[in-house]
Amino acid sequence: MGRGKIEIKRIENSTNRQVTYSKRRNGIMKKAKEITVLCDAEVSLVVFSSSGKMSEYCSPSTTHLKGEDITSLHHRELMPIEEALQNGLASERLLEEENKRLTYILHQQQLEMDGNVREMENGSAYNHDKGREYPSSHNPFGFSLRPMQPNLHDDK
């Protein structure tokens, strides 16, 4: 008795979907191994599940492309790898410089804010005139905070 055809669409039940994925992944891995042996083909297969887990297969003649051994590669094969490495290093250096620059700016801003806080604590950030407070140019905030209720513990 033959198998019936199934409709190719997303399986809604997550348990059934996982079981089908596992069986079909194992099947395609087996097929990749068979075609490598039967046809003397170079096969590489990478499969990612919906959860992000990776499964891979590389035929024995292509395992050096996984980075385990590059001594057997020809000059023409090494050139794109070297170029990709140089591009990655240049990008890394740019990101490092940007990180240093932003860290420096953040540090400068923190020092400036610390200085402003000290000035405010010492009372030098405000000019007192007839009981009113006017922020000076050193105040980083455009407002001042006052309690909503008077302090009942102050003895005046």
C-alpha positions in Angstrom: 0.0 0.0 0.0 1.5 3.4 -1.0 1.6 6.6 1.0 -0.8 9.3 0.3 0.3 12.7 -0.8 0.4 15.5 1.8 -0.4 19.1 1.2 2.8 21.2 1.5 1.9 23.9 4.0 2.9 24.9 7.5 2.0 22.4 10.1 0.0 24.2 12.8 0.5 21.8 15.7 3.9 22.5 17.2 4.5 18.9 18.3 3.7 17.4 14.9 5.8 20.1 13.3 8.8 19.2 15.5 8.4 15.5 14.8 8.2 16.1 11.0 11.2 18.4 11.1 13.3 15.9 13.0 12.4 13.0 10.6 12.9 15.1 7.4 16.2 16.5 8.7 17.5 13.0 9.3 16.2 12.0 5.9 17.9 14.8 4.1 21.2 14.2 6.0 21.0 10.6 4.9 20.4 11.6 1.3 23.4 14.0 1.4 25.6 11.2 2.7 24.3 8.8 0.0 24.9 11.2 -2.9 28.4 11.9 -1.6 29.3 8.2 -1.8 27.3 7.2 -4.9 28.2 10.1 -7.1 31.6 11.2 -5.7 30.0 14.6 -5.2 31.1 17.3 -2.8 28.1 18.0 -0.6 27.6 20.6 2.1 24.3 20.9 4.0 23.3 23.4 6.7 19.8 23.3 8.3 18.4 25.7 10.9 15.4 24.8 12.9 12.8 27.4 13.9 14.4 27.6 17.3 17.8 28.5 15.6 19.5 25.2 16.2 21.9 24.3 13.4 22.5 20.9 11.9 25.3 20.4 9.3 26.8 17.9 7.0 30.0 18.2 4.9 31.3 15.5 2.7 34.8 14.4 3.6 36.4 16.2 0.6 35.0 19.5 1.8 35.8 19.4 5.5 38.8 21.7 5.0 36.4 24.5 4.1 35.1 24.5 7.7 38.4 26.1 8.7 40.1 23.0 10.1 42.8 22.9 7.5 43.6 25.6 4.9 47.0 24.4 3.9 45.5 22.3 1.1 43.8 25.3 -0.5 45.1 26.9 -3.7 46.1 30.6 -3.9 42.8 31.4 -5.8 40.8 29.8 -3.1 42.7 31.7 -0.4 42.3 35.1 -1.9 38.5 35.6 -1.1 39.1 34.3 2.4 41.9 36.7 3.0 39.8 39.6 1.6 36.9 38.7 3.8 39.3 38.6 6.8 40.7 42.0 5.9 37.2 43.5 5.5 36.2 42.0 8.9 39.4 43.4 10.6 38.8 46.9 9.1 35.2 46.8 10.3 36.4 45.7 13.7 38.9 48.5 13.9 36.3 51.1 12.9 33.9 49.8 15.5 36.7 49.9 18.1 37.5 53.5 17.3 33.9 54.5 17.4 33.5 52.8 20.8 36.5 54.6 22.1 35.2 58.0 20.8 31.8 57.4 22.3 33.3 56.3 25.6 35.4 59.4 25.7 32.3 61.6 25.0 30.3 59.8 27.7 33.1 60.2 30.2 33.4 64.0 29.4 29.6 64.4 29.9 29.7 62.5 33.2 32.6 64.8 34.4 30.6 67.8 33.3 27.5 66.6 35.1 29.4 65.8 38.2 30.8 69.3 38.2 27.3 70.7 37.8 25.9 68.6 40.6 28.7 69.8 42.9 28.0 73.4 42.0 24.3 72.9 42.7 25.0 71.3 46.0 27.3 74.2 47.0 24.6 76.7 45.9 26.8 78.4 43.3 24.5 77.3 40.5 21.8 79.7 41.6 21.6 83.4 42.1 19.5 84.2 45.1 17.6 87.5 44.8 14.6 88.4 47.1 13.8 84.7 47.8 13.6 83.7 44.2 16.0 81.3 42.4 17.2 82.1 38.9 19.2 79.3 37.2 22.7 80.4 36.1 24.2 79.4 32.8 25.9 76.4 34.4 22.7 74.7 35.4 22.1 71.7 33.0 18.4 71.7 34.0 15.8 74.4 33.0 13.8 73.9 36.2 14.2 73.6 39.9 12.4 71.2 42.2 10.5 72.2 45.4 8.7 70.0 47.8 4.9 70.0 47.6 4.5 70.2 51.3 6.5 72.2 53.8 9.0 70.4 55.9 7.4 70.2 59.3 10.6 69.2 61.1 12.4 72.5 60.4 12.5 74.8 63.4 12.4 78.4 62.2 
